[in-house]
Amino acid sequence: MKALAEFAVDTGLDGFDLCVRRGYAVNPENVATALPEAASFFKQHGLSIAMVTGEGDLKDPTDASAQTLLA
């Protein structure tokens, strides 16, 4: 995440669309802890997470993985 924060600051970005997908640093299995940690880290660097993109098959807001992501 440090490299992402440095890139954003260097290029004048305000924040990110963070992908929460299998194989990513923040993924469906660790989203409950990793997403708040990422948000806090980026906030410390003056950045935000304006949007979160989940798995491509996440289409139902009542799906258990959607509930965890939205929480």
Secondary structure, 3 states (H helix, E strand, C coil): CHHHHHHHHHHCCCEEEEECCCCCCCCCCCHHHHHHHHHHHHHHCCCEEEEEECCCCCCCCCCHHHHHHHC
